[in-house]
């Protein structure tokens, strides 16, 4: 308690000297920070050049972890006077060597590739959602619908296949216009308001798995016969897709 009180008393709030420069390092240390920043920037650019030109959304989990570790090493060596540059360089050398080694193992052994990078997951087939695969993909319905809307998709009856790639991106294959079918509408003003009592009879899509059934007007008759969920239903949409 005494040490805490002493420390609090020693700190002057809103001290511009403390905010702008360190009391543990001379002002000339700013020049060293400039040098450290240049060195770590060049090392980071070199590491990214080795790892390829793919964008952030195209990075595998392994590559994303690599970038995080390198970023931490670069940040520490840039700012902290007690982090020698050679230590940061050693981290870069080891991590890049591991990256090259694992890429070699991935090329030689598909099991290593599946372990490190994962595999594509089929989420939608023939306009219906595979709920076990969808749950394992850690993607919410709102996120999935948002990505589909960016592809001018109005309802899932337009989607023949949808995969979540190992990078987290989605790959979508559409029905030919003549083969489209009624499906779950994904407009926010509709999707966010599933019905538990239907005003009219007709084709309705399960809010959970998107299967389409002919239902009578009135209260929804229990659980969905396909997925067993009782999340509600929406009138199936049959609008043709316009790319």
Secondary structure, DSSP 8 states (H G I E B T S, - for coil): -HHHHHHHHH--TT-HHHHHS-TTS-TTHHHHHHHHHHHHHHHHHHHHHHH-S--GGG--HHHHHHHHHHHHHHHHHHH-TTS-HHHHHHHHHHHHHHHHHHHHHHHH-HHHHHHHH---EEEEETTEE-HHHHHHTT--HHHHHHHHHTTT--BGGGEEEEEE-TTS-EEEEE--GGG---B-B--HHHHTS-BSEESS-EEEEETTT--EEEE-SEE--SS-TTT---S-EEE-B------
